[in-house]
Amino acid sequence: MNTARRIVVRQSLMHLLMIVLVILLLYPLFIALWISVKDVTAFKQQPWLPTLPMWLGNYSYAWKAVDRYMFNTVFVGAVSTAGLLFLSSLSAYVFARMRFPGREGLYMAVIALMMVPGVLTFVPTYMVYNSLGMLDTYLVLIIPTIIGGSVGGIFLLRAFFNGLPEAIFEAARLDGCSEFNAYWRVCMPLSLPILGTLAVMTIIGIWNDVIWPMTTISDERLFTISAGLFMKFNNDYSTNVPVLFAGYTVASLPLIFLFLFANRFYIEGLTSAGLKL
Amino acid sequence: MSAMERTLLRRVWDARLAYLLLSPLFIGLIVFAYYPPISGMYHAFFDWNALGKKTYIGLDNFRELFADPVFLHSIPTMFLIVLPKLLIGTFVPLLVAELIFSFKSAKWKFRYRMLLLLPMVAPGMVFMMIWARIYDPINGLVTLAGKSLGLIGQDQIINWLGDSSTVIPSLIFMGFPWIGGTAVLIYMAGIMNIPSEVIESSVLDGASVWRRIASIDLPLLMGQIRYFFVFGLIAGIQDYNLQVVLTGGGPGYDTYVPGYYMYLKAFGASRMGYASAVGLVMFVAIFGLTLLTLKYMKSNDDSRD
């Protein structure tokens, strides 16, 4: 009886500790939420706790200022994530499931690119896009995600595809399934969690990127969200902090939907990937 | 043509579909992944501007780089920022993963994991802007908390991000309690992979939780610890988002790191060749440090591989 009570007490203390940690972790998010509905005077007097009345009008100013960046980010995010998923899953399938001379060598040539750090490639990559005349276009935002992301994507997906039982593929081939259909109709549906993980990581990367867009894009109408917030919105509304935070909240909305929709896939894929070194 | 060559050609021809399916990947990689690093290493020996005009200058870029006090000073600064963040980022999530693992209720384990992922929904830029407000010298949260705890005098103004003595600790403290994101999840997956008989028998032998963590969990999680440490180190050395968004390298040159130095030389001064030389030096340093780290952090899995 005594030990049982001790366990209950200990579990409760652990819950208490964990709840404090979670509150500290999420506090900055809540700050953003309630600053976004203050007026300027209320913000000056009490920035760190919620106050009434709520000024929802901040959001209409903020939305007008960031809607263009939101559209750009959703467009760039959708195209590059779809491209990345297709290219890396197809290539990973070939490396994992098909037999051909030079397979290991070609795979190593792809994986070796993971050892090349961004600092070595940043400037020359900029110059490649410069000489191809792609600066200031959507392409300079889309291609790096598809091509650059495919290296890590292939690494992640090949390991997963290798783990699928060969018997399924043999059965499909015996039934007259073409190689492409074995990839598209057998392999892909079995790999949804890991594909979801890769998609979420890619979209978050695009949402967070500041430096590459602000370097390669000078036409502000093409900025993705983080670069647009940093290069334009922060300056335009520097005297009206609540509107700034309304803009930050708007910028987070699509990721909130992504989180609600995909977090189970994401957790499942992430935990099954068994990341270690 | 020998018989062997003919059979190889035959096998290549039979597998033509595989090569066809890989061709989009390799066309893309050649232009956008293999060419740039080679171009960077080559142009490190040139005076090369943003218009593409170049002149061979031998080792001049490197001589200038290693004589520039701004660059030389940026190296220790980088380690002062990266190493504490790396230790925090590797071990705090491990402790929290053990904490969550110790909950008896599977439902709460799942809920806590979900809550830790939630900060993902705010772009990193937004987080940095929020923390900039938290560090506001006059009515920032850190200042208010310090005053109410009596750590700071009522009339004292500390410019957390603008003062040499506070800027680096402030950058490290950012993101407290450092447990958001995927690290805790990956550690938890590792802990759950430890065979339950091993953990149960440690309990039967009377080992405390701390003893179990030290003698069983830690050795079995070395693979994950190495993963976070090595990739955290590689990413940390190259990161200059904070400099671009928050500090501008300041105050003075106090938060300059090599990556930021490279960025300014390329896109502020249009010296692409010089910036490529910085990139090449950083590449060599990262490569060496990675090998060194891997050598001194031997994985327990090595014997079984």
Contacts between the chains, C-beta under 8 A, distances in Angstrom:
chain1	res1	chain2	res2	distance
A	7	B	104	7.8
A	11	B	103	6.8
A	11	B	104	6.1
A	14	B	99	6.3
A	14	B	102	6.4
A	14	B	103	6.6
A	15	B	103	7.6
A	15	B	108	7.3
A	17	B	99	7.0
A	18	B	99	6.4
A	18	B	100	7.1
A	18	B	103	7.9
A	18	B	112	5.8
A	21	B	96	6.9
A	21	B	177	5.4
A	21	B	179	6.3
A	22	B	112	7.1
A	22	B	115	5.0
A	22	B	116	7.4
A	24	B	176	6.7
A	24	B	177	5.0
A	25	B	115	7.7
A	25	B	116	7.0
A	25	B	118	8.0
A	25	B	119	6.3
A	25	B	177	5.9
A	25	B	179	6.0
A	25	B	180	5.4
A	26	B	115	7.3
A	26	B	118	6.3
A	26	B	119	6.9
A	28	B	119	7.8
A	28	B	122	7.7
A	28	B	127	6.5
A	28	B	130	4.6
A	28	B	131	7.1
A	28	B	134	7.3
A	29	B	118	7.3
A	29	B	119	6.5
A	29	B	121	7.6
A	29	B	122	5.9
A	31	B	130	6.0
A	31	B	133	7.5
A	31	B	134	7.9
A	32	B	122	7.0
A	32	B	126	6.8
A	32	B	130	5.7
A	35	B	133	7.9
A	44	B	139	7.8
A	47	B	133	7.0
A	47	B	139	6.3
A	48	B	141	5.6
A	48	B	144	7.1
A	87	B	24	6.4
A	87	B	25	6.0
A	87	B	28	7.4
A	90	B	21	5.9
A	90	B	24	8.0
A	90	B	25	7.9
A	91	B	21	7.4
A	91	B	22	5.9
A	91	B	25	4.5
A	93	B	21	7.9
A	94	B	18	5.2
A	94	B	21	5.0
A	94	B	22	5.5
A	98	B	15	7.1
A	98	B	17	7.6
A	98	B	18	4.5
A	98	B	21	7.9
A	99	B	15	7.0
A	99	B	18	8.0
A	100	B	11	7.4
A	100	B	12	7.4
A	100	B	15	3.3
A	100	B	18	4.1
A	100	B	19	6.9
A	101	B	8	6.3
A	101	B	11	5.3
A	101	B	12	5.5
A	101	B	15	6.7
A	103	B	18	7.7
A	106	B	22	6.9
A	106	B	26	7.8
A	110	B	25	7.5
A	110	B	29	7.0
A	113	B	29	7.1
A	113	B	33	5.4
A	113	B	34	7.6
A	115	B	287	7.2
A	115	B	290	8.0
A	116	B	33	7.8
A	116	B	37	5.0
A	116	B	283	7.5
A	117	B	234	6.5
A	117	B	237	7.9
A	117	B	238	5.8
A	117	B	282	6.9
A	117	B	283	5.6
A	117	B	286	5.2
A	118	B	238	5.4
A	119	B	238	4.9
A	119	B	258	7.8
A	119	B	259	5.6
A	119	B	262	6.3
A	119	B	278	7.6
A	119	B	279	4.7
A	119	B	282	4.6
A	119	B	283	6.7
A	119	B	286	7.8
A	120	B	37	5.1
A	120	B	40	5.3
A	120	B	41	7.6
A	120	B	279	4.5
A	120	B	280	6.5
A	120	B	282	7.1
A	120	B	283	4.2
A	121	B	33	7.8
A	121	B	36	4.4
A	121	B	37	5.2
A	121	B	40	6.4
A	121	B	279	7.6
A	122	B	262	7.5
A	122	B	263	7.7
A	122	B	266	7.6
A	122	B	279	6.8
A	123	B	40	6.3
A	123	B	262	7.3
A	123	B	266	4.8
A	123	B	272	5.5
A	123	B	275	4.7
A	123	B	276	5.4
A	123	B	279	6.1
A	124	B	35	7.8
A	124	B	36	4.1
A	124	B	37	7.0
A	124	B	39	4.1
A	124	B	40	4.0
A	124	B	43	6.7
A	124	B	272	8.0
A	124	B	276	6.5
A	125	B	32	6.9
A	125	B	36	4.4
A	126	B	266	7.4
A	127	B	39	7.1
A	127	B	50	7.8
A	127	B	52	6.9
A	127	B	272	6.2
A	128	B	31	7.0
A	128	B	32	6.7
A	128	B	35	6.7
A	128	B	36	5.9
A	128	B	39	7.4
A	130	B	50	7.1
A	130	B	52	7.3
A	131	B	52	6.3
A	143	B	28	7.7
A	143	B	32	6.2
A	144	B	32	7.0
A	146	B	28	7.1
A	147	B	28	4.4
A	147	B	29	6.5
A	147	B	32	4.4
A	147	B	33	5.9
A	148	B	32	7.2
A	148	B	33	6.7
A	150	B	25	6.4
A	150	B	28	7.4
A	150	B	29	7.7
A	151	B	29	7.9
A	151	B	33	7.0
A	154	B	25	7.8
A	179	B	17	6.0
A	180	B	21	7.9
A	204	B	120	6.3
A	207	B	123	5.0
A	208	B	123	5.2
A	208	B	124	4.4
A	208	B	125	6.8
A	210	B	124	7.8
A	210	B	125	5.6
A	210	B	241	6.4
A	210	B	244	6.6
A	210	B	245	6.4
A	211	B	240	7.6
A	211	B	241	6.7
A	211	B	244	5.9
A	211	B	263	7.3
A	214	B	244	7.9
A	215	B	267	5.8
A	225	B	123	6.6
A	226	B	123	5.1
A	226	B	124	7.2
A	226	B	125	4.1
A	229	B	123	7.7
A	229	B	125	5.7
A	229	B	126	7.3
A	229	B	129	7.8
A	230	B	125	5.7
A	230	B	245	6.2
A	234	B	129	7.2
A	241	B	133	7.5
A	244	B	129	7.3
A	248	B	122	7.2
A	248	B	123	7.9
A	248	B	126	4.2
A	248	B	129	6.6
A	248	B	130	7.6
A	251	B	123	5.8
A	251	B	126	6.3
A	252	B	121	5.1
A	252	B	122	4.9
A	252	B	123	6.7
A	252	B	126	6.6
A	255	B	120	6.8
A	255	B	121	4.3
A	255	B	122	7.4
A	255	B	123	7.4
A	256	B	121	4.7
A	258	B	121	7.8
A	259	B	117	7.1
A	259	B	118	7.0
A	259	B	120	6.4
A	259	B	121	5.2
A	263	B	114	6.3
A	263	B	117	6.2
A	266	B	117	7.5
A	267	B	113	6.6
A	267	B	114	7.6
A	267	B	117	7.3
A	267	B	185	6.3
A	270	B	182	5.9
A	270	B	185	5.5
A	270	B	186	6.6
A	270	B	189	7.4
A	271	B	185	6.3
A	271	B	186	7.5
A	271	B	188	7.3
A	271	B	189	3.8
A	271	B	192	7.8
A	272	B	189	7.8
A	274	B	189	6.7
A	274	B	190	7.9
A	274	B	193	7.5
A	275	B	186	5.2
A	275	B	224	7.0
A	275	B	227	5.6
A	276	B	190	7.0
A	276	B	223	3.0
A	276	B	224	4.8
A	276	B	226	7.0
A	276	B	227	4.9
A	276	B	299	7.9
A	276	B	301	7.8
A	277	B	223	6.0
A	277	B	226	4.4
A	277	B	227	4.2
A	277	B	230	5.8
A	277	B	231	7.7
A	277	B	294	7.8
A	277	B	299	7.0
